[in-house]
Amino acid sequence: MGGHAQYQNEIYLQGLADRTPPFTTDNTRLADVAGATMDPGAFGYVAGGAGSGATTRANRDAFDRWRIVPRVLTDATERDLSVTVLGTSMPAPVLLAPVGVQSIVHPDGELATARAAAALDVPIVLSTASSFPLEDVAAVAGPRWFQLYWPNEPDVCVSLLRRAEDAGYTTLVVTLDTWTLAWRPRDLDRAYLPFLRATGVANAFTDPAFLAGLAKSPEEDQAMAILRWVSLFTGTDKRWEQLPFLREHWDGPIVLKGIQHVADARRAADAGIDGIVVSNHGGRQVDGAVGSLEMLPEIVAAVGDRMEILFDSGVRTGADVLKALALGAKAVLLGRPYVYGLGLAGEEGVRHVVRGLLADLDLTLGLAGYRSPAELTPAALRG
């Protein structure tokens, strides 16, 4: 049996002592479980999508349209899920997606997530909108990438990039689809935006270039600091012609997150970008958009030989991960499920969700007749 699948045995053995997992092992039920206990505003912020939620539903529908066709007698007893993506070795093709303001669901926020991921050697992608400074998260993290919300002042951007490199973040993930917030009814109905309460602004409020633009410190004049944050991190869509600026100030791999169109994937490849994340931000930005998995095969066919293709949006189960890998993704980013785990049980909750997903992937891979992600091709599926 694969190593990750041992979590299944561990759970069953714990049952002999009448101990059960901290909460459900079914990631498709996590939202309902978390919604019953989390603060309504925080839960709505995590669970909600743009507009009617059509894109969030489209993400799940896209997974359901593909079915696994298992093979047998393939000697899949022993499996190896390990991969290397853009120079980062990982025990399975799974990273924790960048999710900001995690302290709204648990006081330890990104620190708890980083500790849980480090214990499993699973890479995290830390959001610019972290509740804690990137250096503090790095101190407790294992493998780590940094996600950039591209600020509107070059000096602040350069400062953030230098800090991330100095703190050991190896890959830059630039989110392109959230230069302004979509119409999000669940948040609007509660008038709930954490940033206006100075949550998720820790990286800015500890950045020397950001602070240099303030007459008073954030402690002395929080309202003015928040206004400066809003002006720097929202409202301006960037252009392809600006990408060389990032390459000039970042030495490691660069990944563009939020690619949905084949033409954009080709343009990223032409620009020499190292990788992309095929993503619609989990349905949080454009209502009525195409499900991300629907676009993955076309994008892989167009640029899969020129860059690393990663995937997120709608991933819940081991079967979901297998499908994305079979369609050409090198790795997937897990988002909402681990945040629900954080809200339900802090660090232990994140660890439970991630271990469960890896065990599910390990078992599903073996039962489908495969020994490693490298063996997966579109032939493993039927659409």
N, C-alpha and C positions, 0 to 999 in steps of 0.2 A: 504494500500500500504506500502511496506517495506520502511524503512527510507532512504536508499541510493537512491531509485527510485525518491525521491522528487526532485532530480536535474533535472529530466525531466520536472516536473511542473514549476520549477524555470525558466528554459530556455523558455518555452512557454509563461509564464507570462511576462518575459522581452520583448518578442516580441510585446506585446501591447504598449510598449514605443519605438518600432522600434530599440530595441537592440538585437543583435545576439551574439552567443558565439565568443570568440577571434579567433577561427579557427575551422576547421571541427570537428564534433563529431564522425566521422567515422575513427577509429584507423587504418583501413586497407589502408586509403588514406594519413596518416600522413607523410609517407616517401616522397611522391610526393610533398606535400605542403611544407614540410621543405626543401626539396632539391632545391626548387625554390628561397629560401631566404637565406639559410645558406651559410657560406664560403665553397667552394667546397672541400677543403682539410679536414675540420672538418666533413662535411657531409659524405664524402667518408669513413672516419675513423669509423663513427658510423654505416653507412648503409652497409658497405662492409662485405664480408665473405671470407672464404678461397677459393683459386683456382677459379674454375668456378662458385662457388656459389651453387653447387648442394646440399649441406647439408642444406643451408638456405631454398632452395625450398622444400627439403624433409620434413623439419619441418612443413611447411604449408600443404603439401600434406597429412601428417599423420593426421592432424586435419580434413581435408576434407573427409578422409575415414570413419570417425565416424559421425553418425547422431543421433540427439536427438529424442527420441520417447515420445512426450508429453502425460501426463495424465491429466484428467479433473475431476471436482467435488471433489477436494481433500482439500478444505478449505485452499488454499494457499494465502489468502488475506494478512494475517499478517506473516511476515517472519523475521527470525533472522539469520544473516549471521556470527555472531561472533564465533570465535574459539580461542583456546589456543594451541600454538605450542611451544614445548620445554620451557614451562613456560612463554611464552610471549603471553599476551592477545591482540587480534587484532579484529577490527570491522568487518572484512571479511577475508577470507583465501587468502590474497594478501599481498606480501611484494614488496618493490622496490629493484630490483636486483642490485648487485654491478656493477657499471659502472665507470671506471676511467676517468681521465682528462676531467671532465665535463666543465671546464672553456674554453675549445676550442669552445663550442657552446654558452656559455653565461658567462660573466665575474663573476657572482656570483656563478656559478657552483654548487658544492655540498651543499653550504650554502643555496641557493635558493631551491634546492630539499629537503633538510632537513626541512626547514621552512614549505614548502607546505605539506610534509608528516606529520609533527607534528600537523598541523592544523586539519588534518583528523584522527589523531591517528594511522596512517598506519606506520608499521615499515620500516626502511631503513636498507639495508646492505651496509655499507660503504666500498669502495674499498681501499686496500692498496695504489693504484695508485691515490688517491684523489688529487685534485688540492689544497686542504687546509688541514692543520694538523687535525688529528682526534679529538683533544681536541676542536678546534674551531667549528667543525661540531657538536660535542656533545653538545656544549653550546646552540645550537638553535634547536636540534633534540628532537623528542619524543622517542618512543621505537626504539632501535638500536642494530644491530648486526655488527660484524666486519669481513670483508673478508680478508683472508691472502694469499698473494703471498709469499710463504715460502722462506725466504732469505737463502743464502748459508752460512752465518755465524751464528752460534748458538747464540752468544751474541746479535746480532741485532734482531734475531727472538724473543728472550726472552724480550728484551726491548720493542718491538712493542706490544707484548702480555700484558705486565704489563701496558703499557700506555693505551691500550684499556680497560682493566679491570678497571683501575683507573677512566677512563672517562665514565664508566657506560654502556659499550657495553656488552651485556649479553650472546651472543652466538657467537662462532667462526665458520666461514664458510671458509674452506680451499679449494681453487681452485687447482685442480690437473692436469688440461688439458692444462695449458698455461705456462709451464716452459720454453718454447721458442715460438716465434711467428711463426705462419703458413705463407706460401706463400700467401700474400694478394695483388693481382694485383692492386686494386684501390689505395692502399697506395703506393705501389712500383712505379706505373706510375707517381705519383707526388713526389716521394722521401719524403714522409710525415710520420714522426714518432715523435709525440709530446714530448716524453721523452727526445729526443736529444736536444730539445729546453727548457729543464728544466721545462716542464709542466707535472704534475702528479707525481712529486717526493717530494711533500711537507712533507709527513710523514717521508721519509728518511732524508731529509735535516734538519729536526727538531729533529732527534733522536740522543741522546747522544752516543749510541754505534756506530752508523754509523759515526757520526762526529769524534769519537775518532780514526778512521782509516784514517783520512785526515790530511795532513800536513798543509793545509790552509783551511779556511772556504769556503763554496760554494760561498759566496759573493766575496771572494778574488780569487778563482780559480774554476770557474763554470765547465770548461771542465774536470778537474780532478774529481770533485764530480760526474759528470754525468758518467764518466768511471767507477767509483767505484759502482755507482748505477747499471749500466749494468752488472758488474761482479757479483753482489750480487743477483740480482733478475731474471736473465735469464741464460739459458744454462745447468741447472742441474736437471734432473728428480730424484725425491725422491723415496724411497722404503717403502714398507709396514712396514718393521722392524723399521722404524724411527717414526712411529706414537706415540709410548709411550712418546717420547720427548714432543709432544704437550700436552698430558694429564698431564704430570708432571708440565707444566708451565701455564696451563689454568684450572681454577676452574669450569667454566660453561659447558654447552653442546657444543659438537663438531660435526660439520656437514661437510661431504666431498662432494664437488661440482665437477661435471664432470663425474659422474658414468653413463655408458651406457651398460655395460656388466653384466649379471646376476652373473657371477662368482666374479666380483669385488664387487657387492652388498653383496654377501654372505661373502666375506672376510672382508668387512667393519663391518658387523654385528658380525662376529667372533672376531673382534678386539675390540668390545665393543663401537663402535662409536654410537652416539646418533641419527644421522640422515644422510640422503644423499639427494643431489639434482640430480635428473635424468636430465642430461643436456649435450648438445654438444656445449655449449658456443655460442648459437645462430648461429651455422654454421660457426664460425670464426676460427676454428682450424683444423679440418680434412675434407678436401674436399671429397665428395662422401660417407660420413658417413650416418648411419641410422638416420632417424628422431627420435627425443627423445620420442615423444608420442608413437611411435611404440614399444618401449622397456618398457614403463611404466607398462603395465599389467603383463608382465612376471616378472619384478623386484618386483612388489607388491606381487605377488603370492609367490615369493621366500623368501622375508624378511619383508613383511609388518607388520607381527606380532612381529617383533623384534626391529624395529626402526621407526622413523618418516620419511616418504617419501615425499619430496618436488619435485617440477617440474619447469623447465623453458625451453626456446627455442621455439620461434614461437608464444608465447601468444600475441594476439591482441585484442580479443573481450570477452564479457561476456560469450558467448557460448563456447569459447576456455577454459575459466576457468572452466566452468561447466563440460566439457568433461574430463579435467584432474582430477577433483575431483571425478567424477563418476568412473574413472579408478583406483582410489585409492590414489591419491595424497592428502596430508593433507592441503597443501597450494601451491600456485604458486608464482613465482617471475616474475615481469614485468620488461622488460628491455628497448629496443629501443623506444617504444611509449612515455614513460615519458621524455626521452632525447630529442626527437623531440619537445615535448611540451616545454621543457626548452629552446631549441634553438629558438622557435617561440615567446615565451612570458614570459620567465623567470619563476619566482615563480608562477605567475598566470597561466602560461601555464602548468606547472606540475600539479597544483591543478585541472585544467580543465580536463586533460587527466585522472587523477586518479579518480576524481569524476564521470566522464563519464563511465569509466570501471566498477566502483562499481555499478552505476545505471543500466548499461546494464546487469551485472551479477544478480542483484536483480530482475529485471524485467524478465529476461530469466528463472531464477530459478522458480519464481512464475508461469509464463505462461507454464512452463513444468510440473507444478503440485507438486512442492516441497516447503517446508517451511524452510528448513535449509540444509546446506551442509551435515549434518550427515545422511540425508535421501537418499542421492545419492548412487547408486550402479551401476555396469556395466549394469544392466537391464534397466537403463535410456537411453541406447544407442543401436544403431545397427551398426555393422561394415560391 
